[in-house]
Amino acid sequence: MSICATCGNDYDNTFTITKDGQSFDFDSFECAIHKLAPSCAQCGCRVVGHGAQHGDTVYCGAHCAQQAGEAGLVDHN
């Protein structure tokens, strides 16, 4: 049994994700997304797809990037 890194659930069927040298146990993809997925700099939603990025700034898509004043970014396919 392991403890979920997000919700603290003690669960017998967790999975482990390693990111940037740190490992985390999760009981669901929802908890993994909540802890590890970046948030859009414009609207705040979790970016679970390709998104759009300018430097270190992540957006959920080109529309939010444009709303934030970034010109020329397009959605990844």
C-alpha positions as CSV (number, residue, x, y, z in Angstrom):
1,M,0.0,0.0,0.0
2,S,1.2,3.5,-0.8
3,I,0.1,7.0,0.0
4,C,-1.1,9.2,-2.9
5,A,1.2,12.3,-3.1
6,T,-1.8,14.5,-3.9
7,C,-4.8,13.3,-1.8
8,G,-3.1,11.2,0.8
9,N,-5.3,8.1,0.0
10,D,-3.7,4.9,1.3
11,Y,-4.2,2.7,-1.8
12,D,-3.0,-0.8,-2.8
13,N,-2.9,0.0,-6.5
14,T,-0.9,3.2,-6.9
15,F,1.5,4.0,-9.7
16,T,4.7,6.0,-9.6
17,I,5.8,8.9,-11.9
18,T,9.3,10.3,-11.9
19,K,9.8,13.9,-13.0
20,D,13.0,15.9,-12.7
21,G,14.5,13.3,-10.5
22,Q,11.7,13.2,-8.0
23,S,9.3,10.2,-7.7
24,F,5.6,10.5,-6.7
25,D,3.0,7.8,-6.0
26,F,-0.6,8.4,-7.2
27,D,-3.9,6.6,-6.9
28,S,-5.3,8.2,-10.0
29,F,-4.4,10.1,-13.1
30,E,-6.5,13.0,-11.8
31,C,-4.2,13.3,-8.8
32,A,-1.1,13.1,-11.0
33,I,-2.4,15.8,-13.2
34,H,-3.3,18.0,-10.3
35,K,0.2,17.8,-8.8
36,L,2.4,17.7,-11.9
37,A,0.7,19.3,-14.9
38,P,1.6,23.0,-15.5
39,S,-1.1,25.7,-15.2
40,C,-1.9,28.0,-18.1
41,A,-0.4,31.4,-17.3
42,Q,-3.6,33.1,-18.7
43,C,-6.6,31.1,-17.6
44,G,-5.1,28.9,-14.9
45,C,-6.4,25.6,-16.2
46,R,-4.1,22.5,-16.1
47,V,-2.3,21.9,-19.4
48,V,-2.7,18.2,-20.1
49,G,-2.1,18.4,-23.8
50,H,0.7,20.0,-25.9
51,G,-0.3,23.6,-25.1
52,A,1.7,26.6,-26.3
53,Q,4.9,27.9,-24.7
54,H,7.0,31.0,-24.9
55,G,10.2,30.7,-22.9
56,D,9.3,29.3,-19.6
57,T,5.7,30.5,-19.8
58,V,3.1,27.8,-20.6
59,Y,-0.4,28.4,-22.0
60,C,-3.2,25.9,-22.6
61,G,-3.3,27.0,-26.3
62,A,-2.5,29.8,-28.7
63,H,-5.7,31.7,-27.9
64,C,-4.7,32.2,-24.2
65,A,-1.2,33.1,-25.4
66,Q,-2.6,35.7,-27.7
67,Q,-4.9,37.0,-24.9
68,A,-1.7,37.4,-22.7
69,G,0.0,39.4,-25.5
70,E,2.2,36.8,-27.0
71,A,2.2,37.1,-30.8
72,G,3.0,34.3,-33.3
73,L,2.4,31.3,-31.1
74,V,0.4,28.5,-32.6
75,D,-1.2,25.4,-31.2
76,H,1.0,22.2,-31.5
77,N,-0.4,19.4,-33.5
